[in-house]
Amino acid sequence: MKKSRTSINKKRAKNNASPLRTNTKSTKIKKMPQNSSNNKLANKSSNRQKTNKESILNESSGNDKLKKNSIKTAIVLKITFFIAIILIFIYLLFNLEIFNLVRIEVKGNTKYTDQQIMQNSSLKIGENVFKQLFRSDSNNVNLSYIAKSRLHYSMPNVIIIDVEERYPMYMALDSNTGNYYKIDNEGYLLEQCELESKRDELLVEGFTFGDNAKVGEKINEVYIEKLEIYNSIKKEFENFQIEGNITKVNFSNSLTIVTLDDKLNIEFANDSNLSYKVSFLKGIMQKNQNNMEGTIDMSVDNPVYSEYD
């Protein structure tokens, strides 16, 4: 009886265990297709998301390109419009009759009359002021006493000529021809003149111009250097308060001979050691109580004073 009960219990246990295994297997078989379908759905959704993102990016990049193109187009249109306005404005300035020259004014002139300056300029009444200003040289007044001239526009049809004049500093005698010429501080020949026309100019002797004397042009560079030596001597005279007025300078025989009060000639070989030479000269003049008539030779190491006979 015990054996039969034991066998019956074993059979029951087997019968109870077998459906559990079967259920487990069936559960596993059912789960497999669910996972694969979920993966497929996930892949599809991710692909859709990527596609949506790409389409959004493409749309945004396309919109950016359209915006950039529209901005460029607007800029080009504005620039074109601006250039067109400028061209129209320039055309009107150069072609309207209201801008034709009606009057010329002259300022800064003392040597020449307004009419002389206007006649020697390239300006023409009745022509467009802007065309004349555009093609005219600022220094367009060809007169020897005019150093510079500037043109100024005054609305709507007036041009002002503003001149800067040269002033004569020297009256130079041409040793060959005996002609006198007025020269400014830069060495420009201003005019041929007579000695009687001398005013405040310093009389200069020892120059030879010949055919090279052209009014309105510079003298020879050698003579300009000699005038520079004289100016250095004059400066030292002022520094040491040398008494007397310089009335003449002579450049003969490679010397610079300065004449004081038309009675005392002082000879210099060059402008080297001028301070020492002029201080020495002052001592000589003080010993003679500045009452001297003759020549002081400062071109030698030991200056010599020679009185007139």
C-alpha positions as CSV (number, residue, x, y, z in Angstrom):
1,M,0.0,0.0,0.0
2,K,2.8,2.3,0.8
3,K,4.5,1.6,-2.5
4,S,1.3,2.2,-4.5
5,R,0.8,5.5,-2.7
6,T,4.3,6.6,-3.4
7,S,4.0,5.8,-7.1
8,I,0.7,7.7,-7.2
9,N,2.3,10.7,-5.6
10,K,5.2,10.6,-8.1
11,K,2.9,10.5,-11.0
12,R,0.9,13.4,-9.6
13,A,4.1,15.3,-9.1
14,K,5.1,14.6,-12.7
15,N,1.8,15.6,-14.0
16,N,1.9,18.8,-11.9
17,A,5.4,19.7,-13.0
18,S,4.9,19.0,-16.8
19,P,2.4,21.8,-17.4
20,L,4.6,24.3,-15.7
21,R,7.5,23.6,-18.0
22,T,5.2,23.7,-21.0
23,N,3.9,27.1,-19.9
24,T,7.4,28.4,-19.4
25,K,8.4,27.3,-22.9
26,S,5.3,28.8,-24.4
27,T,5.9,32.1,-22.6
28,K,9.5,32.3,-24.0
29,I,8.3,31.6,-27.5
30,K,5.6,34.3,-27.2
31,K,8.1,37.0,-25.9
32,M,10.6,36.6,-28.9
33,P,8.4,38.0,-31.6
34,Q,7.3,40.9,-29.3
35,N,11.0,42.1,-28.9
36,S,11.7,42.1,-32.6
37,S,8.5,44.0,-33.5
38,N,9.4,46.6,-30.8
39,N,12.9,47.0,-32.3
40,K,11.4,47.5,-35.7
41,L,9.0,50.1,-34.4
42,A,11.8,51.9,-32.6
43,N,14.0,51.9,-35.7
44,K,11.1,53.3,-37.8
45,S,10.4,56.0,-35.3
46,S,14.1,57.0,-35.1
47,N,14.3,57.0,-38.9
48,R,11.3,59.3,-39.0
49,Q,12.8,61.6,-36.4
50,K,16.0,61.8,-38.4
51,T,14.1,62.5,-41.6
52,N,12.1,65.2,-39.8
53,K,15.3,66.8,-38.4
54,E,16.9,66.8,-41.8
55,S,13.9,68.3,-43.4
56,I,13.8,71.0,-40.7
57,L,17.5,71.7,-41.2
58,N,17.1,71.9,-44.9
59,E,14.2,74.3,-44.6
60,S,16.1,76.5,-42.1
61,S,19.3,76.6,-44.3
62,G,17.1,77.4,-47.3
63,N,15.5,80.2,-45.4
64,D,18.9,81.5,-44.3
65,K,20.1,81.5,-47.9
66,L,16.9,83.4,-49.0
67,K,17.5,86.0,-46.2
68,K,21.1,86.5,-47.2
69,N,20.2,86.8,-50.9
70,S,17.5,89.3,-50.1
71,I,19.9,91.3,-47.9
72,K,22.6,91.3,-50.6
73,T,20.0,92.4,-53.2
74,A,18.8,95.2,-50.9
75,I,22.4,96.4,-50.4
76,V,23.1,96.4,-54.1
77,L,20.0,98.3,-54.8
78,K,20.8,100.9,-52.2
79,I,24.4,101.4,-53.5
80,T,23.1,101.6,-57.1
81,F,20.5,104.2,-56.1
82,F,23.1,106.2,-54.2
83,I,25.5,106.2,-57.1
84,A,22.7,107.2,-59.5
85,I,21.8,110.1,-57.2
86,I,25.5,111.2,-57.1
87,L,25.8,111.0,-60.9
88,I,22.7,113.0,-61.5
89,F,23.9,115.6,-59.0
90,I,27.3,115.9,-60.7
91,Y,25.6,116.1,-64.1
92,L,23.4,119.0,-62.9
93,L,26.4,120.8,-61.4
94,F,28.3,120.6,-64.6
95,N,25.4,121.5,-67.0
96,L,22.9,123.9,-65.3
97,E,23.3,127.5,-66.5
98,I,23.0,128.8,-63.0
99,F,26.5,127.5,-62.3
100,N,28.1,129.4,-65.2
101,L,30.8,131.9,-64.0
102,V,29.4,135.4,-63.6
103,R,32.0,137.2,-61.4
104,I,35.7,136.8,-60.4
105,E,36.9,138.3,-57.2
106,V,40.6,138.8,-56.2
107,K,42.0,138.9,-52.7
108,G,45.5,139.5,-51.3
109,N,46.9,141.6,-54.2
110,T,48.9,144.8,-53.7
111,K,51.4,144.7,-56.6
112,Y,48.9,144.0,-59.4
113,T,45.3,145.2,-60.1
114,D,42.4,142.8,-60.1
115,Q,42.1,143.1,-63.8
116,Q,45.8,142.1,-64.4
117,I,45.4,139.0,-62.2
118,M,42.1,138.0,-63.9
119,Q,43.6,138.4,-67.3
120,N,46.6,136.2,-66.4
121,S,44.3,133.4,-65.0
122,S,42.7,130.7,-67.1
123,L,39.2,131.6,-65.8
124,K,36.5,132.6,-68.4
125,I,33.2,134.4,-67.7
126,G,30.2,132.4,-68.9
127,E,31.7,128.9,-68.6
128,N,30.7,126.4,-65.9
129,V,32.5,127.2,-62.6
130,F,33.0,123.5,-61.7
131,K,34.5,122.6,-65.0
132,Q,37.0,125.5,-64.6
133,L,37.8,124.6,-61.0
134,F,38.3,121.0,-62.0
135,R,40.7,121.6,-64.9
136,S,42.5,124.7,-63.5
137,D,45.8,124.6,-61.7
138,S,45.6,126.3,-58.3
139,N,48.8,128.3,-59.2
140,N,47.4,129.4,-62.5
141,V,48.3,133.1,-62.3
142,N,51.5,133.5,-64.2
143,L,52.9,136.7,-62.8
144,S,56.4,137.1,-61.3
145,Y,55.3,138.7,-58.0
146,I,52.6,136.0,-57.4
147,A,54.1,133.2,-55.3
148,K,50.8,131.2,-54.9
149,S,47.2,131.5,-55.9
150,R,44.2,129.5,-54.8
151,L,40.8,129.3,-56.3
152,H,37.7,129.3,-54.0
153,Y,34.1,128.7,-55.0
154,S,31.3,131.0,-53.9
155,M,27.8,130.0,-54.6
156,P,26.3,129.9,-57.1
157,N,28.5,131.3,-59.8
158,V,31.5,133.2,-58.3
159,I,35.2,132.2,-58.2
160,I,37.6,133.9,-55.8
161,I,41.3,134.1,-56.6
162,D,43.3,134.4,-53.4
163,V,46.9,135.3,-54.1
164,E,50.1,135.3,-52.1
165,E,52.7,137.8,-53.3
166,R,56.5,137.8,-53.3
167,Y,58.3,140.8,-51.8
168,P,61.7,142.1,-53.1
169,M,64.5,141.7,-50.7
170,Y,67.5,142.6,-52.9
171,M,68.3,144.8,-55.8
172,A,71.0,143.1,-57.8
173,L,73.3,144.6,-60.3
174,D,74.2,142.5,-63.4
175,S,78.0,143.2,-63.8
176,N,77.8,142.4,-67.5
177,T,74.8,144.4,-68.6
178,G,74.5,147.0,-65.9
179,N,70.9,146.2,-65.4
180,Y,69.3,146.0,-62.0
181,Y,66.9,143.2,-60.9
182,K,64.7,142.9,-57.9
183,I,65.0,139.5,-56.2
184,D,62.9,137.9,-53.4
185,N,64.2,135.9,-50.4
186,E,63.9,132.6,-52.3
187,G,66.0,133.9,-55.3
188,Y,63.2,134.6,-57.8
189,L,63.8,137.4,-60.3
190,L,60.8,139.6,-59.9
191,E,61.5,142.4,-62.4
192,Q,64.1,144.4,-64.2
193,C,64.2,147.9,-62.8
194,E,66.1,151.2,-62.4
195,L,68.3,152.1,-59.4
196,E,65.9,155.0,-58.7
197,S,63.2,152.5,-57.9
198,K,65.1,151.2,-54.9
199,R,63.2,151.3,-51.6
200,D,64.0,149.0,-48.7
201,E,65.9,146.4,-50.9
202,L,69.5,145.6,-50.1
203,L,71.9,146.5,-53.0
204,V,73.7,143.5,-54.2
205,E,76.8,143.6,-56.5
206,G,79.0,140.9,-58.0
207,F,76.3,138.9,-59.9
208,T,76.5,138.1,-63.6
209,F,73.2,137.0,-65.0
210,G,73.6,137.5,-68.7
211,D,71.1,135.6,-70.8
212,N,70.1,133.5,-67.8
213,A,68.2,136.3,-66.3
214,K,64.5,135.4,-66.7
215,V,61.9,137.3,-64.8
216,G,59.7,134.9,-62.8
217,E,62.4,132.2,-62.5
218,K,65.1,131.5,-59.9
219,I,68.6,132.8,-60.2
220,N,71.6,130.5,-60.4
221,E,72.0,128.2,-57.4
222,V,75.6,129.5,-56.8
223,Y,74.2,133.0,-56.2
224,I,71.5,131.6,-53.9
225,E,74.2,130.0,-51.8
226,K,76.1,133.3,-51.6
227,L,72.9,135.0,-50.4
228,E,72.6,132.3,-47.7
229,I,76.2,133.1,-46.6
230,Y,75.2,136.8,-46.3
231,N,72.1,135.9,-44.3
232,S,74.2,133.9,-41.9
233,I,76.6,136.9,-41.4
234,K,73.6,139.2,-40.9
235,K,72.2,136.9,-38.2
236,E,75.5,137.0,-36.3
237,F,75.6,140.8,-36.6
238,E,72.2,140.9,-34.9
239,N,73.3,138.5,-32.2
240,F,76.4,140.6,-31.3
241,Q,74.6,143.9,-31.8
242,I,77.0,145.2,-34.4
243,E,76.3,148.9,-34.8
244,G,75.5,150.3,-38.2
245,N,73.1,149.6,-41.0
246,I,73.9,147.1,-43.8
247,T,73.6,149.1,-47.0
248,K,75.3,146.8,-49.5
249,V,76.7,143.4,-50.0
250,N,79.3,142.5,-52.7
251,F,80.2,139.0,-53.8
252,S,83.2,139.9,-56.0
253,N,86.5,137.8,-55.9
254,S,84.9,134.9,-54.0
255,L,84.4,137.2,-51.0
256,T,81.3,138.3,-49.1
257,I,81.9,142.0,-48.5
258,V,79.3,143.7,-46.2
259,T,79.1,147.5,-46.2
260,L,77.9,149.4,-43.1
261,D,76.5,152.9,-43.5
262,D,78.1,153.2,-47.0
263,K,81.5,153.8,-45.3
264,L,82.9,150.6,-43.7
265,N,83.5,147.4,-45.7
266,I,83.9,144.1,-43.9
267,E,85.3,141.1,-45.8
268,F,84.5,137.5,-45.1
269,A,85.9,134.5,-47.0
270,N,83.0,132.1,-46.0
271,D,80.6,131.4,-43.2
272,S,82.9,129.2,-41.1
273,N,83.6,130.3,-37.5
274,L,81.3,133.2,-37.9
275,S,80.5,133.7,-34.2
276,Y,84.2,134.0,-33.4
277,K,84.9,136.3,-36.3
278,V,82.0,138.6,-35.6
279,S,82.9,138.7,-31.8
280,F,86.5,139.7,-32.9
281,L,85.0,142.3,-35.3
282,K,83.0,143.8,-32.5
283,G,86.2,144.2,-30.4
284,I,87.9,146.0,-33.2
285,M,85.0,148.4,-33.7
286,Q,84.7,149.2,-30.0
287,K,88.5,150.1,-29.9
288,N,87.9,152.6,-32.7
289,Q,84.7,153.8,-31.0
290,N,82.6,152.7,-34.0
291,N,83.9,155.6,-36.0
292,M,85.5,153.8,-38.9
293,E,85.8,154.4,-42.6
294,G,87.7,151.9,-44.6
295,T,88.0,148.1,-44.8
296,I,88.3,145.3,-42.2
297,D,89.6,142.1,-43.6
298,M,88.1,139.2,-41.7
299,S,89.1,136.6,-44.3
300,V,92.6,136.2,-42.7
301,D,93.7,134.8,-39.4
302,N,94.8,138.2,-38.1
303,P,92.1,140.7,-39.2
304,V,93.4,143.9,-40.6
305,Y,91.7,147.4,-40.6
306,S,92.7,149.7,-43.4
307,E,91.4,153.3,-43.4
308,Y,90.5,155.2,-46.6
309,D,93.1,157.7,-47.7
